[in-house]
Amino acid sequence: MTADDAFFVQLYESYYRQVYVYCRRRASADRVDDAVAETFLVGWKKIDEVPRSSDALPWLFAVAYRVLAHQWRGMSRRRRFEARLASLGASGPDQPEDFIVMRHESRQVLDAAGRLKSTDREILRLSLWEELSHSDIAVVLDINSDAVRQRLSRALQNLTREFDRLESRPTYAPAAERGGAW
Amino acid sequence: MTNEQRVKTLFTEANPIPDVDSFAVDEIGGTAYLATLEQWRSEMTQLDTRSIEKKKPQRGRLVLVLGAAAAAILVGGVIALTGDQTGDTSASAAQPATVTSEVIRASEVLLGRTPSSMEATIQADALLTVDRSAYDSNLPERFDIVLYADVYMTSSPDLVTRVVGLPGETIEGRDGSVYVNGRLLDEPYLKNPDIPHPPFGPIMLGADELWLMGQLETVCTAEPSPSHCCEGRSQTSPILEPRSAACN
């Protein structure tokens, strides 16, 4: 086994779980295995570029983020097929059943996060879900630590603003009361 | 606790997998995985190199342009939809809405390039502005053109589409037309009204659901298949269970 091979094995065994969970926090279960495999495939092919330090994990996160984004492009076609399956009575693709048991507020905050720019959303997840330090986030996003601090603070402000907006939203009157208003 | 701290706590608690260590992960071990990669490589080298290039062009590009990909992700919708326009365009219609989010009126803030599902109304390369606060104090109305985002996806493109059905209404695709509560829906915005809608429904919308439809007449003329458009079922608040969507 070469030094690179040994490093790859170490990389895989140290971080597989974290990379898996990273992907699972962002994608449905049926996509996660592929995304993780693809991420480590990139790590294997680019083994020379993987940092030989604690930066290796953020490096892998950065790859996984791009892999997940890339995966989506093939998905619109697939989802159409899945929707057809669902309409035939089969159970649909894995969906965030986790959200069913969530408290209203938790769902609301995720909805608010959904209204943010994807970069805001990602930096919040890296900080609050992956619990990365500012310097690790800087590696994932390829920016400096000061910028991380600023962006994080702005993302949180934006999230709070969207959350407040959602809370004060109006709701529809019953259809009967609206009558034939069209 | 300030509001910001509260939201921060809520977001932290909304983590779908709070505990990494106790989460069940199927691992095969680094050495075994390396062996499978080595095996894959030896199989690949036995094949014609050119066929490998053809087989995995996307992956190769992904690896090489990681830097550039960061910028591309910000406009993920554009990438995905431009890609679709060269092929099976109907795939880029309103997503069958299994999980949905806010609906946002197109009118104020610069957003990006539009997907093709509204091509009769909006040019595929037009820049749209979106008023993200439009529905803070008003509700979506019929025929509003809205931005539809699937909030749980990492980077799914937002879709520009049209509100056709409102909460509590019954929507049906019949005889090539759309009926709302049994009444024929007049759709003056269709570019090619002669192309029939696919049959669907009737579907009764829930108290917090909207019926969204894109327009793909231009696509359908190029592709004389029943895939006129895909209808998505959307909600004004997060849903509790996956819903199927009519999609031919």
Interface residues (C-beta under 8 A of the other chain):
Chain A: D5 F8 V9 Q10 L11 Y12 E13 Y16 R17 Q18 Y20 V21 R24 R25 R26 A27 E38 F40 L41 V42 W44 K45 K46 A62 V63 Y65 R66 V67 L68 A69 H70 W72 R73 M75 S76 R77 R79 R80 E82 A83 R84 A86 S87 G92 P93 Q95 P96 D98 F99 I100 M102 E105 S106 R107 Q108 V109 L110 D111 A112 A113 G114 R115 K117 S118 T119 L124 L128 W129 D142 L156 Q157 L159 T160 F163 D164 R165 L166 S168 R169 P170 T171 Y172 P174 A175 A176 R178 G180 W182
Chain B: N3 E4 V7 K8 L10 F11 T12 E13 A14 N15 P16 I17 V20 D21 F23 V25 E27 G29 G30 T31 Y33 L34 L37 Q58 R59 L62 V63 L66 G67 A69 A70 I73 L74 G76 I79 A80 G83 D84 D88 S90 A91 S92 Q95 P96 T98 V99 S101 E102 I104 R132 S133 Y135 D136 S137 N138 L139 R142 A149 V151 Y152 M153 T154 S155 S156 P157 L166 P167 G168 E169 V180 N181 R183 A207 D208 C230 T236 S237 P238 L240 E241 P242 S244 A245 A246 C247
